Every structure is written in structure tokens, then in C-alpha cells.
Amino acid sequence: MDAVELGNLAHAPFAMPRSKDDLDWLADDDDNVADMEAADREFSALHRVHGTLGYKDGVDEGRKTSIQSGFDQAYNESFPAAFEKGVESGRDKVRTLLEDRKRNGALPAQQTK
């Protein structure tokens, strides 16, 4: 029966040896030690790389969430005032344009009834 089926991943075929006894018993002791040290170095390097990447991904995701929620809050608070300011600015520009054209004779004077 496969070790994975038993839920014991420590002795699964793809698991890294945990002690000298887990290594090939026919191999030389020096080879076992060298293999164990190489496996430890490889595991440490992989752990460092993937741990760092996971940390960076978490920080980036947290930053995006925080920035987006801050933007949403500020947008909702400032939109009404900004919209009103834009309407006032548009009215002022149209009024100025019409007065300039009226002064230059481009528009007829307003008739009163």
C-alpha cells in the first residue's frame, strides 16, 4: 500500500530523507552523509525562495486591498463636492464665453418682451 494513501507523507516516495537511517542502507556512510547534506541545502534553498515569494505575495495583496479600500472611501466622501465644483466651473466658463461673444458682436443682444 502506498504511503500517500495512509496519509503519512513522511515516508512517501518523494519525501526528503529525515535521518541517516532513511537513506539507502547499501550505500557508503560517506555517501549517505553527503546526500543528506545536499538534500538539506536544497531544502533550505527552496524554503528560502518560496518563503520569500509567499511573503512578498502576501504583502502585495495586503497593499492592494488597503489602497483600494482607502480610494473607495475617499472617492465616496469627495465626489459630491468635486462634482458641484465642476458644475460651477462649467457655468462660469459658459458665462464668460457668452459675454465675450456678446461684446464682440458674435451674439445678438438679448431682446426683452
N, C-alpha and C positions, 0 to 999 in steps of 0.2 A: 504494500500500500504506500502511496506517495505521501511524503511528509507534509505537503501543502494541504492535502485532504484532511489531515489530522489537525490542521490549524497551528502546527509547530513550525514556524518559519526559520527557527534557529538551525535546523538541520536540513533544510530544503537544499536541493542540488545547486542552487545559485547563491546560497548563503556564504558569506566570508568565514573562514575558519576562525574560531574564537580562542583556541589553545593549541599547543603542540600536539595534543592527542587527537585533535580533529583532522590533522594533516595525514597524508599518506603514510602508513606505518612501514612501508617498504623503503621509503626514501631515506637518504642520509640525514642525520640530525642537523648538519650544517645547512643542507638544502631546505629543511623544514624551517629553520630559523630565518634564513634569507627570504623564503617565500612569505613567512609571517610578517617580517618587517616590510617587505614590498607591499603586501596587502594592506598593512596598517597605514603606510604612506599614501597609497592610492585612496583608501577610505577617507583619510584625513583631508586630502586634497579635494575630493568630491564633496565632502561635508562642508568644507570651507566655501567652495564655489556656490553650491546650491543654497547654503545657508545665507550667504551674502545676497544672492539673487532674490531669494524669498523675502529677505528683509527689505531690499530696495523696492520690490513689487508692493509690499505692504505699505511702505512709506508713500510711494507714488499714489496708490489707491486712496489712502487717507487724505493726502493733499488735495486730490481731485474732488473728493466728496466735500471736504471742508470749504474749498474755494467755491464750488458750485452752490452750496447752501448759503454762503455769505453773499454771493452775487444775487441769488434769488431774493433774499431778504432785502438787500439794498435796492434792488430794482423795484420791488413792490412798494417800498417806502417812498422812493423818489419819483416814480413815474408820474403821478398826478401833478406834482409841482412842475416837473420838466415839461409835461405836455401843455400845461397852461402857459408857461413861459414861451414855448414855441408858437402857440396861437397868438399871443400878444406880439411877438416879434414879427410874425407874418402880417398881422393887421397893420403894424407900424410901417412895414416896407411897402405894402399896397397903398396906404395913405400917402406916403412920401412920393411914390411913383405917380399916383394920380395928380397930386398937387404940382409936381414938376411938369407933367404933360399939360396940365391946365394952364400953367404960367407960360409955357412955350407955344400955346395955341394948338396943341395937338388934340385937345378935347374941348368941345363947346362948353360954355358956361352953363351952369345948371339953370333951367328955366323954372320960374315959380308960377303956380297956377292961380 
